[in-house]
Amino acid sequence: MPRRQTPLEVMFSLFKTSFTLSHRAFAELLLSDLPLTNGQPTAQMAQDTSWLSRTIVHSQPGSLEDRYFADWSCASNQILHKLREKGYSNADIYTMIAAATDTMAQALGACGRNGLLYRNAASRLVSSQPDKDDRALISITLVVSTACWCDPARAIAYIRDRFEFTENVRSFTPSSISFCPCDLKQTGTERAIGLIRIDNELVVGGPYVIEPSAMGSIIGALALEDGAVTDVGLDVSAKHLRIFAENNAWYAQDLGSTNGTHLIRTADNSELDISSGAPAQLYPGDILRLGLSTSFAVVATAAILANPHH
C-alpha cells in the first residue's frame, strides 16, 4: 500500500499541479527571509532543491519551527500576487484550492490531526466569504498555514484573528462531511461518556469519548477546544452544544445555536427543546439532535453501566 502524502506534500503538489509553480518557486514565496543558524535565510536555502525536498517538502508533519516560514499574511499575499501574474483569477484560485480540500483533510487525518475541522473551515471561513478577493486570499492562508503547522485549529485561530467575518458568514455551516476515524481521541477513563453519530438508525460517526469535567466538550463545526466534536452536518453552529459533568451527572447545554437542539428520551419517547441554554441532564440511550441534520446517541461506559438510569 503506497504511503499517504503528508499535508506539506499535498500543499506543494497542489501548487505545482494546479498552478504550475515549481517547489522552489513556491518555497521562495512561503519561506522566511530571516537567517537560520548558518546565517542563510530559508528562502535562500530553497535554491538547493535537495535541501528543500529533504528539509521542507518531505519533513515529518508538524516538525518545522515557525522561523522557517514568513508571516502567513505576507506569504499569502505574495502567493496570491504571483498567481494573478500567471493569469489565474480569484475564482480560479479559490476553486482549485477547494478541489483539494478532501485530500488535505485525509492527509491531516492520516497523521492524527483533525481533518473534519479543516473541511469545516474550508466551507465556513472560505466558501461562505462573500468577497471574492478575500475568498481567494483566505483559501491560500488556510491551506498554507494548516499544512506547514499541521494544525488546523491553530490555522483557524490565526485566520479569525486577521480577517473580518460577518455574522452571516459565521452562521453558515460546512458542506458535506464524512467521519474520519483518525479524529477519535482515545481515553482510558471508565467515567467518560460516549457519543455516536447516527442517521436513520445507522451509525455514521464516532464513538466520541468525553471526559467528565466542568468544562466538558464542545460540539460544533469550528469548535477548537481539546476534545471537541466537529463531525457535524450542514446546519450546526460553529459552537453549538456543550456536554459536561457536574455532581456525578451529565448535562447538555445549547450555546446559543442558530438552529437549536432537541433531546429525545428513548425511555418514554419524549422530546425536549433545550435551545434556551438551560442545561438538561443526559442519560445513556438519549438522543441529541442538533438542528435537523445531526443526531448523536448517548452511550454508557463501564462506570455508567454499573448504575444505569434505564
TAWO-V289281 format. One record per backbone hydrogen bond with DSSP energy under -0.5 kcal/mol. CO is the residue of the C=O (numbers start at 1). NH is the residue of the N-H. Records with the same first field share a line. If there is no record, write none. Layout:
CO = NH ; NH
This chain:
6 = 10
7 = 11
8 = 12
9 = 13
10 = 14
11 = 15
12 = 16
13 = 17
14 = 18 ; 19
15 = 19 ; 21
16 = 20
20 = 22
22 = 26
23 = 27
24 = 28
25 = 29
26 = 29 ; 30
27 = 31
30 = 70
32 = 43
34 = 42
36 = 39
40 = 36
41 = 45
42 = 46
44 = 47
45 = 48
47 = 49
48 = 52
49 = 53
50 = 54
51 = 55 ; 56
52 = 56 ; 57
53 = 58
56 = 59
60 = 63
65 = 68
66 = 69
68 = 32
71 = 75
72 = 76
73 = 77
74 = 78
75 = 79
76 = 80
77 = 81
78 = 82
79 = 83
80 = 84
81 = 85
82 = 86
83 = 88
84 = 87
89 = 93
90 = 94
91 = 95
92 = 96
93 = 97
94 = 98
95 = 99
97 = 100
98 = 101
100 = 104
101 = 105
102 = 106
103 = 107
104 = 108
105 = 109
106 = 110
107 = 111
108 = 111 ; 113
109 = 112
113 = 115
114 = 118
115 = 119
116 = 120
117 = 121
118 = 122
119 = 123
120 = 124
121 = 125 ; 126
122 = 127
123 = 128
126 = 129
128 = 130
130 = 132
131 = 135
132 = 136
133 = 137
134 = 138
135 = 139
136 = 140
137 = 141
138 = 142
139 = 143
140 = 144
141 = 145
142 = 146
143 = 147
144 = 148
145 = 149
146 = 150 ; 151
151 = 155
152 = 156
153 = 157
154 = 158
155 = 159
156 = 160
157 = 161
158 = 162
159 = 162 ; 163
166 = 170
167 = 171
168 = 172
169 = 172
179 = 181
180 = 183
181 = 184
184 = 186
190 = 303
193 = 210
194 = 299
195 = 207 ; 208
196 = 297
197 = 204 ; 205
198 = 295
199 = 202
202 = 199
205 = 197
207 = 209
208 = 195
209 = 211
210 = 193
211 = 213
213 = 245
217 = 243
218 = 220 ; 229
219 = 240 ; 241
220 = 223
222 = 224
225 = 228
228 = 230
229 = 220
230 = 232
233 = 236
237 = 221 ; 240
238 = 222
240 = 255
241 = 219
242 = 253
243 = 217
244 = 251
246 = 249
249 = 246
250 = 282
251 = 244
252 = 280
253 = 242
260 = 291
261 = 274
262 = 264 ; 289
263 = 265 ; 272
264 = 266 ; 287
265 = 268 ; 269 ; 270
270 = 265
272 = 263 ; 274
274 = 254 ; 277
280 = 252
282 = 250
283 = 286
286 = 298
287 = 264 ; 289
288 = 290 ; 296
289 = 262 ; 291
290 = 293 ; 294
294 = 290
295 = 198
296 = 288
297 = 196 ; 299
298 = 285
299 = 194
301 = 305
302 = 306
304 = 307
305 = 308
